[in-house]
Amino acid sequence: MQAVFEFIDVKFKNILDLPEMLIERNKITTLLGPSGSGKTTTLRLLNKMLSPTSGRILFNNIDLSTINSISHRRQVTMLSQNPAMFAGTIRDNLIIGLKLQSKPIPDDHVLNTVLEHIKLEKTLDNPVQNLSGGEKQRLALGRVLLLDPEVYLLDEPSSALDDATEEIIIAMVTNHVREKEKTLVMVTHSHVIAEKYSDAIITIANGRCSIRRDN
Amino acid sequence: MKEIIDLTAFQVVLAYIFVLIVLAIVRIRGIGREKEIFISSVRMTLQLILAGYILVYIFNNPSPWLTLLVILLMESFAVYTVLKRFINQLNRCFKIVIAISMGIGTLTCLIYFLLIVIRISPWYDPQYFIPIAGMFIGNTMTGISLGVKFLLEGMTNQRALVEEALILGATPQSASKSIINSTFEAAIMPTINSMVGMGIVFLPGMMTGQILSGTLPTTAIAYQIAIMFGILGAVALSVILMLQLGYRTFFNQESQLILP
């Protein structure tokens, strides 16, 4: 088993206290647990938006605290539960990540393919303020997919979607991750989704312990 | 050109009629600001009388140390005024950034202006150094205050966007770029606006003063044009320094957003 992330006695304030936790490379891991149990905090620790109060997190066996935060976030990219939209059009929001990382911007054909993948039936020139919560969430997923990171961290990527769309989107993301041999860590409230799509399920209870179960 | 009419103390007292009019309006309408207006008027009178005597002494005894001391006091007072306006809102690093930016921004432009544009001699001539420094520092103080206000507001109100950019792999610099640019624009706008209105909407104070004291309007205008550019330079340089150094104080070493 190859660990991409390893937690060693990690504590974050009084929110999280995880003596050990492993996340495997090229696998789909789901984080389950009640609201406020520290799932989002865990994801933010994984992409260095937060740093542990004590303990160590290893990324590919290297102490995360010694890795440059910006280059790490470009390898390990997170989709927040309520992603913020930048002023402008759907195109602007799709390419913002690439722009911020000074990567080449693909042509409209590629961008339209992304819109198809995320089931967003809008044109690239549509202003984002007219989008619904679910559409914004999918658009934000689209911009993370375009960044093509090594590790995807998705925080409830389908929380604003209806059941049918949720199924389609999660299936699309998990297929994409498996095809491209990437790693996915996903927070979800849905046991059904967790059971159906993940290789391992980690349950975080009250931020105090993690129980791992391989699917 | 005619010499300026000397004002006697009695004539100055006659100008107090305007304060009395304002006090009367405030009292009749029950606005209840009489004390503040009275204290402000008396305070301004005393401050200016004191400044007048100090300037007379400095002009009669020119010394580089004395000129530098006055500049240091003016800079310190300006920094203190800005910091006081944002009490409990700034971390220690940002306070230092404000002081450094104001100092470097105003002094660089001031030295260039006095020694290369006007070419004063000796270099510390207080008659030029002090009033021109006052104009540079005063205007920069306004620019920096606006800059700090908009930077704080931008970082707080647009926190979600800054964090989103960081999550997507942005550097703190590119995550704050739009806030820095709009803040810079807002901070130098009053200086630009006053340039646009100058000569049409109003005659600037310095030019009016020079004309009243008998200087040819053309000379006064030449000074005013040069000084406005100097002020613009000092405001812009100080504000961009404050922004370029200041935005970093909102992030820690791990490029995480930390708001005071």
Interface residues (C-beta under 8 A of the other chain):
Chain A: N47 K48 M49 L50 S51 S69 I70 R73 R74 T77 M78 S80 P83 A84 F86 I96 G97 L100 Q101 R143 V144 L147
Chain B: A160 L161 E163 E164 A165 L166 I167 L168 G169 A170 T171 S174 A175 E254 S255 Q256
